[in-house]
Amino acid sequence: MNKRKILFLGESYRADAITWQNGLKEFGDFEIISWELKTPSDTFFNRIARIVEFSFALHEIKKLIQLHQPDMVIAERTTSYGFLAALSGVKPVAIAQQGKTDLWPEGSILLPFKKIIQKYAFTKATLIHAWGPVMKISMAAAKVDRSKIMVLPKGIDLVKFNNRNTANPDKICAIVSRSLLPEYRHDVVLRAFGMLNEKRIDFTLTIVGDGKQLNNLKDLAKTLNIENKVVFKGRIANTELPKQLQESNFYISMPVTEGVSASLFEAMACNCYPIVSNIAGNRSWINHRKNGQLITVDDADMLAEEILWAFENSNYRTKTVLKNRQFIEEHVDYKINMKIIANKYHELINNAEVN
């Protein structure tokens, strides 16, 4: 029997997308054909060009469908690729909401338009992925058919992201593994560590990722006199990330918005103690001073105080990271979750053929 084919619409280079596609190949024996927009969205003019490209995208996708005859189409982001998937004419369609709402940025003049196309995508989709419970809130507000929603993270590879942590227990070895974009507030993290440096607290801070804030953040590290303690790794292969996490004992993430963070799961799997911003997406997984810490958005003073509290309470941290690893094994195992998702896709394809 020929392999079932899935057309994936989304940025195929992203770690989340790679996990999704690889899981479907491994546990569903699917053949994956992928398509994505070619224009980056890093500048104003590129964003305009990307919108123009988007307006012609359906024609390209239809040609790809005619060529490969996929059994199903899946897409990330309900306001872009998900909308194109809904228009593709292929059934079944599975779309994934990537952020808390996908209606981002909040002040965008395109927001009313995004709401319209998101509603269309929700209506036409056969299955809607909520990678975590926080996403169900906005879906409920949008009056999405609850029977279509599957609440389940893709999971992470627990063999690769193992808990053989080698961080120096007598020193703060912190890591941030988010893109260097304004919404991730790396400047708040640097200011907090600047305060710790003033108190003569020893630390190393590893920043993994790339983005338009890189030069500004390097300048800020110099201004705070911590440039010798901050390592900017740049973008690294996802295969190199486990080692960086295993050499760290603190995971720091201060975004102003969050859907479901695979970065947080990866850190918890590697016995990094999580300190994250107090927003809905993080509250789904972290309870303050129970299995991590929650920091008021943009509050560098609180972040510095809470890092110091956690460092001084080493027995609490030791117990916490073990509990976190157990939670990840029980709820966020890629081998279990992706098998469930792959089986669901086969079921949807079989039902579509019968009907």
N, C-alpha and C positions, 0 to 999 in steps of 0.2 A: 504494500500500500504506500502511495506517495505521502511524503510529509505534508502536514497542514502548513499553510503559509500565513504569516501575519505581516501586515504592513504597519510599521512603526513610524509615527509622525512626531518628531521632536528632535532636540539637540542630542545626537547619538554619542557625542564625546563626553557628556556629563556622567559623573560617577553613578548617579541615581539611574540614569537611562541604561548604562552598561549593566548594572545589577539586574534591572528589569528584563532586558533582552537576553542576557546570559542565563538567567533563571528559567526563562521560557524555553530556551534551547535545551538546557540540561534536564529539566523536569517535565517538559511537555513535548520534547522532540519536535519543536516547531522550527521551521525555516523563517528567518526574519529578513524582511526587506525594509530598509529605512530611507526616509526622506526628511530633509530639513531645509530651512531658509538659509541662504548662503551669506546674506549681508549681516555683519555684526551690528549691535545696537549701542556702540560705545560713544558715539558722538551725535549731536543734534542732526546733522545732515545724513548720517548713516541710518538714524531712526526713521527719517523721512523716506530714504531709499528702501528701507526694510518694509515700510507700509505699502509702498508701491509694489515691491516684490510679492508681498502677501496677497495683494489684490489679483495677481496673476497665478497664484500658487495652485488653485484648484485645477487649472488646465494641466499643469505639470503632473499633479497627483493622479488625475484621470488617465493620463498616458501611461503612468506607471502601473495603474490597476489593470489597464487593458493588456499590458505586456506580461504581468506576473499572475494575474487572476488570484489575488489573495483571498483566503477564507474568512478573514477578519481584519479589522483595522483598530489599532490602539493609538492613543495620543496623550501626551502630557500637556497640561495647562488648558483649562476650559475656555479661556478667552482668546486662544490663538490656534494652536494645532488641534485642540479638541473641536473647535468650530469647523475646521477644515475636514476633520474626520466625519463629523455629522453631515456635512455636505457631500461626502465622497460617493454615496450611493451603495457602499458596501455594508452588509449586515452580517454578523453583529458588530457593534461599535462599543469599545470600552475607552472611557476617557478618565484621566486622573487630574484631580485638583492638586496643584503643587503647593500653593500657599494656603494661608488661613482662609482666604476668599478668592484669590487670583485677581481680585479687583485692586490692582496696585499699579502705580503709586496713588495714594488716596486723593491727592489734589489734581490728578490728571484731567485735562479737558476731554479726554477720550473715555472717561468713566461711564457716562450714560450709554455710549456705543458698546462698551465692553459688557455692560449689564445685559443688553439686548442679545448680543451674540452668545453670551454665557447661558442665558435662558434657553436659547435655541439648542445649544449643545446638550444641555441637561435633558431637554424634552426628547431629542432624537437618540440619545445614547441608550444602549441596551444595558450597560453596566457602568457605574460611576465609582471610581476608587477614591476612598477617603483613607489616606495613609495613616491617619490618627483621628481620635475622637474630636479634636478641636475643629476639624473641617466640617463635621456634621452640623455645627451650629449655624454656619453661613448657608449650608445647603437647606436646612430647615427654614431659615429666613427667606430663601428663594423658592420655597414650596416645592422642593424636589421630591419626586416619588421615592419614598423611603425603601420600597422593595427593590429599587435599582442599586442602592448604596451598599458597597462592601467595605467595611471598616477593618483594615488589616495592613500593617506596614509590610513592605517587601522583605524586610529583614536584612541582616548582615551575615557575612561568612564568619562563623565563630571559630573556624580552624585558622583562618588568616588573622582575624582580629582576636587573638587569644590573650589570656590574662597572665602571661609570663612577664610581669612588670619588673624592669631593672632600674627604675628611677632611684636616685639617692634619697633615702627616707629622711635625712637630716637637712634637706634643702628644698626650697620651693622650686620645682621644675615644672613650669606651666607651659601649656600649649594652646594656641588658637588655630583652628583649621577651617576658617571661613574665608570666602573671597574678600578681597580688599576693596569693599564697596561701602559707601557712607552708611547704609542701613545696618551694617554689622558693628558699627561703633568701636573700631579698634582704638580710636583715640582715647576713649574712656578707659579701656584696658591699660594703655600706656600710662595715662595719668595716675591710675591706681598704683601701678608698679613704681612710678616716680615717687609716690608717697612712701611706699615700702622702702625704697632706696634711701630716702631721707632718714628713715628710722634704722638704717644700717641692717636691714633684713637681707640675707643672702638669697639670691634667686637667679634662675635663667628663664627667659621667656622666648619660646619658639613660635614664630608666626609662619604658618604654612598657607600658601595661596598667593594669588596675584590679583591685580586690579588697579583701577585708576587712582587709588589713594596711596599707592606705594611710596612715592617720593615725599608726600606730605607726612606720612607716618615715620619715615626715616628721619626727616627733619625734626619732628616732634621728639623722637627718641634722643636725638642730640641735644635739643633744648632742655630736656629733663635729665640730662647727664646719665642716661642708662643705655647709650648705644652699644657699650661693651657687653651688656648683659642681655641684649635683645638680638635674636638671630632671625633674619628674614630669609626663609628657605625658598620663597617663590613657589610656583606651581610644581608639584611633584606627582609622580605616577601614583595611582591609588594603591599599587602593590608596595610602595615604599612607606605609605602612611602608617601601617601597623607598628613598624619599628619606632617611628617618631612618637607615637602614642605610648608605646611600652617604655620609652625612656622618660616619660613625663608622669608626674603624680597629681597634677591639677589640670583640668580642662576648663577653659574660660570661653564663654560665648555671650555677647551682649547685644543681640539684634533687637531692633524695635518692632519687628514682625517676624512670625515664624509659623510654618505649617507643621511639618514633622521633620525633625532634624536627624538625618542619618549620621551626621557628624557626632551628635550627642550619643547615639547608640554605640557607635564605634569606640568612642572614648570610654563609655561605661563598660564595654566588653573587655577593654584593655586595662581595667583597674585604675583608670584616671578618675579622680574625685571631681564631680561636676559643679561648677558655679556658673549660673546662667541668669539671664534677665528674667524679671518677673512678668512674663506675658503668658497669654492663654496657651500658646503652643508648647511652652516649656512646663507650665503647671500640670499638663496632662501626664507628665512623667516624673517631675521632681516636686517633692514636698520639703519645705524649708527646714534645714537642720534635721531632717529625717533620712533622706538619701541624697543630699546635695544642698545647695543654697540658692535662693532666689534674690536677685538684686534689682532694686528699683531702676527703671530705665534711665540712663544718662547720669547715674549717681556714682562717680568715681570714688568719693569718700567712703561710701558704704561698701563698695567692692573691695577697697583696700582693707577695711576693717574685717570684712567677712573672710577674705583670704587668710588674714593673720589669725583669726579665730580658728579656722579649720586647720591651719598649720600647727597651732599650739595644742589642738585636740586630736592628737595622732591616733589614740586608741579608737575614738569615734570613727575616724576616717578609715582605719583598717577594717572595722566591722562593716562600714557602709559599702566600701568597694566590693566586698565579697557578696553582700546582698544584691547589689546592682548587677553583678555578673550573673547571679542566679536568675534575676528578673529577665535579663536579656536572653538567657538560655531558654527560659520558659515561654517568652512572648515574641521575641524578635529574631528567631533562628531562620535564616534565609532558606535552609534546606526544607524546613517545614512549611513556611509561609508561601514560598514560591511554588511549591508542589500544589498547595491548595488553590493558588491563583491559576496555575497552568491547567489543573483539572477543571476549574470553572470555565475557562476559555473553551476547552474541548466540549464541555456540556452545552455552552451557548452555540457553538458552531453546529453541533449535532441537532439541536433544537431548531436552528434556522433552516437546516436542510429539510427537516421533517415538515416545517410549516411553509 
